Amino acid sequence: MKSTGIVRKVDELGRIVLPIELRRNLGIEEKDALEIYVEGNSVILRKYQPSCIFCDNADDVVVFKGKNVCRQCLQQLTGIKE
């Protein structure tokens, strides 16, 4: 993990502000969703990208019965070729 040297305090509502430099570098825009992970004692934020529940591919994802599935896995599941 790379340190940025940036320190922010948590406010009374539990919020922090991500500096504009980080948001620009990571392509995080206003109203973008972020995923929150915990790894040991670390909290990890990652820009949310819906991905396939089977292969974790984020390209060409469709919602099938309420789940994110890429078209390739969907073809394998259904046996239908487009």
N, C-alpha and C positions, 0 to 999 in steps of 0.2 A: 504494500500500500504506500502510495506516494504522499508525503506531507506537503500541504500548500502553504503552511505558515499562517493561515487565516484562523482567527479565533472569534467566535460569536457566542453571546450569552443567550440562554433560553429565557424568554419573557414569562410573565405570570400565567399566561395561557398555554405554555409549553411550546411556543413557536420559536423558530430561528429564521433568520434571513439568509438566503444564499446570495453571495455577492454576484453582481452583474458579470464580472469577469468569468466566474465559474459557469454561470448560466449560458453565456455566449459560447464559451469553449465546448460545452456539452450539448448545445442546441436545445436548451430548455427554454421554452417560451411561456408567457403568461397563460395560466389555466391548463398547462400540461399536467398529466398525471404522473406521479412518481411512485415507484414500488419501494417498500421499506423492508429491509432484511436485517436480521440479527445474526452475527457471526461471532461467537464467543462474547467478548465485552464490547464489540463494535457494532454500530448502527450503520448500515449501508443504504444509501439512496440511489435509485437507478430510474432513469426515464422509462416509464411504462410503455411496453410495446407488446401488444397481444401476440402470442405465439402459439403454435400447434401443441396440443397437449400430448401428442405422441412423439414428435421428433424435435420440438422446440424451434422449428423454422418460423421466422416472422414474416416471410414473403408469401403473398397470395393466400392469406388466411381468411376463411369464411366461418360463420357460426353455424354449426350443425347440431341440432337438438340441444342448444344452449351451451355448447362447448366450442372453443376455437380449434379448428382443424385446417391444415393446409390442403390445397387441392390434390396434391400427390397422395397424401395419406387417405383423403376422402375417396379417391379412386380405388385405392387398395382395399378400403373397408367395404365399399359398395360393389366393386368389381365392374364399375361402369367407366368406360373410356370416353373422354370428351372429344 
